[in-house]
């Protein structure tokens, strides 16, 4: 008899947990939130705190439009809970959440970017009126002191991952290639050398023309120049090229094709590049042609 009661209690416990982790809540501004996990934590959003989220936003074709993995520090997107969010559609959603909650909802692309990043970022990004499916995990709502400690831990973790990624790639290169050019943590190999293409004749002797492909070392394509529209830089002016590219251009010749492993401190560093979806502390593999 006691065993039967115990089994019923266990069944009801698991059943109630399952119901709890798949509950729906409608916000005051009309968004239907599907909660996949409810933490039971009491850490709630409050004015002036820092909001830390893990976000994946996909379009109707399941393409990832935004993700904390590709935009945030060590997979975390952090936002100051100020007027930008307070006056946005996202505010009604965050008010329904606590630290540890995991949920999903639909939101227009333009509303998503405006809610989290404001008008300035919205104006720099090509967005449309289509709906995004947003998966959101609340990692924490912290005050400034807590956020500083949390940020330091994220940076240490991100730097450690970069070091590990680069060390593994460099050991592979050291075992396979000779004549590796090394400078300030950068590794480069000249693949070929031939006549450079002079698109503009002798009137632009100070210009350097480059075409390149930039990828994460894992292989994710970040950026690729067009063959018909190469990038042109004036060598007499400083600061036009990222440091990693400056090193390559200064130490190789026109006509050279190069592949390089470049650490983040010679590229986008601890800030990354939001527009290009490059997270902080991201090293790159670059294929470069100098003309």
C-alpha positions in Angstrom: 0.0 0.0 0.0 2.8 2.4 1.0 4.7 1.5 -2.1 1.7 2.3 -4.3 1.3 5.7 -2.7 5.0 6.4 -3.1 4.8 5.5 -6.8 1.8 7.8 -7.3 3.6 10.7 -5.6 6.7 10.2 -7.9 4.4 10.1 -11.0 2.6 13.2 -10.0 5.9 15.0 -9.2 7.4 14.2 -12.7 4.1 15.0 -14.4 3.8 18.4 -12.7 7.5 19.2 -13.6 6.8 18.3 -17.2 3.8 20.6 -17.2 5.7 23.4 -15.6 8.5 23.2 -18.2 6.1 23.5 -21.1 3.8 26.2 -19.9 2.6 29.2 -21.8 2.3 32.8 -20.5 0.9 35.8 -22.4 2.5 39.1 -21.7 0.6 42.3 -21.2 1.8 43.5 -24.7 0.5 40.3 -26.4 3.6 38.0 -26.7 3.0 34.3 -26.1 5.9 32.9 -24.2 6.6 29.2 -24.3 8.6 28.2 -21.2 10.8 25.2 -21.7 12.4 25.4 -18.3 11.3 27.3 -15.2 14.1 27.6 -12.7 12.3 28.6 -9.5 15.0 31.2 -8.8 13.9 34.5 -7.3 16.5 36.7 -9.1 14.2 39.0 -11.1 14.9 41.9 -13.6 15.1 45.3 -12.0 15.8 48.8 -13.3 19.5 49.5 -13.6 20.6 45.9 -13.6 22.6 44.1 -16.3 20.7 41.5 -18.2 22.7 38.5 -19.4 21.1 36.3 -22.0 21.9 33.4 -24.3 19.9 34.1 -27.5 19.3 32.3 -30.7 17.0 34.1 -33.3 16.1 32.2 -36.5 14.1 33.3 -39.5 11.2 31.4 -41.1 13.8 29.3 -43.1 15.6 28.3 -39.8 18.6 30.5 -40.7 20.3 31.9 -37.7 19.9 35.7 -37.8 21.4 36.4 -34.4 23.1 34.3 -31.8 25.0 35.0 -28.6 27.5 32.4 -29.6 28.4 34.5 -32.7 27.9 38.0 -31.2 28.4 37.8 -27.4 31.3 37.4 -25.1 31.9 33.6 -24.5 28.3 33.0 -25.7 26.7 35.6 -23.5 24.8 38.8 -24.6 24.8 41.5 -22.0 22.4 44.5 -21.9 22.0 47.4 -19.5 18.4 47.4 -18.4 17.8 51.0 -19.2 15.3 53.1 -21.3 16.1 51.2 -24.5 14.7 48.0 -23.1 12.3 49.6 -20.7 10.4 51.3 -23.5 10.6 48.3 -25.9 8.5 45.2 -26.5 11.2 43.1 -24.8 10.4 44.6 -21.5 7.1 42.9 -21.1 8.9 39.6 -21.8 11.7 40.1 -19.3 9.3 41.0 -16.6 7.9 37.5 -16.8 11.3 35.8 -16.3 13.7 34.9 -13.6 17.3 33.7 -13.6 17.6 30.2 -15.2 14.3 30.4 -17.2 14.4 29.1 -20.7 11.7 30.2 -23.2 10.8 30.9 -26.8 8.6 33.4 -28.6 8.0 35.1 -32.0 9.0 38.7 -32.7 9.4 40.9 -35.7 13.0 41.2 -36.8 13.0 45.0 -36.6 11.4 44.9 -33.1 14.0 42.4 -31.9 16.9 44.6 -32.9 15.3 47.9 -31.8 14.4 46.4 -28.4 17.9 45.2 -27.5 20.2 47.4 -29.5 18.3 50.6 -30.2 17.8 52.7 -33.4 21.6 53.2 -34.1 22.2 49.5 -34.6 18.9 49.0 -36.3 19.8 51.6 -39.0 23.1 49.8 -39.7 21.6 46.4 -40.2 19.4 45.2 -43.1 16.2 44.0 -41.4 12.7 43.3 -42.6 9.3 42.8 -41.2 9.5 39.0 -41.1 9.1 37.2 -37.8 11.9 35.6 -35.9 11.7 32.6 -33.6 13.6 33.6 -30.5 15.0 31.1 -28.1 16.2 32.8 -24.9 17.9 31.5 -21.8 18.1 33.9 -18.8 21.7 33.6 -17.4 21.4 36.2 -14.7 20.3 39.7 -13.7 23.3 41.3 -12.0 24.2 44.6 -10.4 27.3 46.5 -11.5 29.7 44.8 -9.0 28.4 41.4 -9.8 28.6 42.1 -13.5 32.2 43.1 -13.3 33.1 39.8 -11.7 31.0 37.9 -14.2 32.5 39.7 -17.1 36.0 38.9 -15.9 35.2 35.2 -15.7 33.7 35.3 -19.3 36.8 37.1 -20.6 39.1 34.5 -19.0 37.1 31.7 -20.4 37.0 33.3 -23.9 40.7 33.9 -23.9 41.4 30.4 -22.8 39.3 29.0 -25.6 41.2 31.2 -28.1 44.6 30.1 -26.8 43.5 26.5 -27.0 42.1 26.9 -30.6 45.3 28.7 -31.8 47.7 26.3 -30.1 46.0 23.3 -31.7 46.1 24.9 -35.2 49.7 26.0 -34.8 50.9 22.6 -33.7 49.3 21.2 -36.8 51.0 23.7 -39.0 54.4 23.2 -37.2 54.2 19.5 -38.0 53.2 20.0 -41.7 54.8 23.1 -43.1 58.3 24.6 -43.4 59.1 28.3 -43.7 56.3 29.5 -41.6 56.4 33.3 -41.0 55.8 34.1 -37.4 55.2 37.5 -35.8 53.4 38.5 -32.6 51.4 35.3 -32.5 50.6 35.3 -36.2 51.5 32.4 -38.4 51.6 32.8 -42.2 52.6 30.7 -45.2 53.1 31.9 -48.8 51.2 29.6 -51.0 52.2 31.1 -54.4 53.7 34.2 -55.9 53.0 35.6 -59.4 52.5 38.9 -61.2 50.1 41.2 -59.3 47.1 42.6 -61.0 47.4 46.4 -61.5 43.8 47.6 -61.9 44.7 51.2 -62.0 48.1 51.5 -63.7 51.1 53.3 -62.4 49.2 56.3 -61.1 48.5 54.6 -57.8 51.9 53.3 -56.7 51.2 53.9 -53.0 48.0 51.9 -53.1 47.8 48.3 -52.0 45.0 46.1 -53.4 43.9 43.1 -51.5 41.4 40.3 -51.9 40.8 37.9 -49.0 38.6 35.4 -47.3 38.2 35.5 -43.5 37.0 32.5 -41.6 36.9 31.4 -38.0 39.4 28.6 -37.5 36.5 26.3 -37.1 35.6 27.1 -40.7 32.6 29.5 -40.4 32.9 32.1 -43.2 32.9 35.6 -41.9 33.7 37.8 -44.9 34.9 37.5 -48.5 35.9 40.3 -50.9 34.5 40.3 -54.4 37.0 39.7 -57.2 35.5 42.6 -59.2 35.6 44.9 -56.1 38.9 44.3 -54.2 39.7 46.5 -51.3 42.2 49.4 -51.9 44.4 51.0 -49.2 46.8 53.9 -49.2 50.1 52.6 -47.8 51.2 56.2 -46.9 48.3 56.5 -44.4 48.3 54.7 -41.1 45.4 52.9 -39.4 43.6 51.8 -42.6 44.3 48.1 -42.1 43.8 45.8 -39.1 47.1 45.1 -37.5 47.2 41.5 -38.7 46.7 42.6 -42.3 49.4 45.3 -41.9 51.9 42.6 -40.8 51.1 40.5 -43.9 51.2 43.4 -46.3 54.5 44.7 -44.9 56.2 41.3 -44.9 55.0 39.8 -48.2 55.2 41.1 -51.8 52.7 42.1 -54.4 51.6 39.0 -56.2 51.8 36.8 -53.1 49.0 34.5 -52.0 49.1 33.8 -48.3 47.2 31.8 -45.7 47.5 33.0 -42.1 46.4 32.3 -38.6 45.8 35.6 -36.9 45.1 36.0 -33.1 42.2 38.3 -32.1 44.5 41.0 -30.6 45.7 41.7 -34.2 42.1 41.8 -35.5 38.9 42.7 -33.6 40.2 42.0 -30.1 38.1 42.0 -27.0 35.3 43.9 -28.6 34.7 41.7 -31.6 32.5 43.0 -34.5 28.8 43.1 -34.0 27.9 43.9 -37.6 30.1 41.0 -38.9 29.0 38.6 -36.2 32.5 38.2 -34.8 32.6 37.5 -31.1 35.3 38.9 -28.8 38.6 37.0 -28.6 38.0 35.2 -32.0 41.2 34.2 -33.9 40.9 34.0 -37.7 42.2 32.0 -40.7 42.7 34.4 -43.6 43.5 33.6 -47.2 45.0 36.8 -48.7 46.0 37.9 -52.2 48.2 41.0 -52.4 48.1 43.0 -55.7 
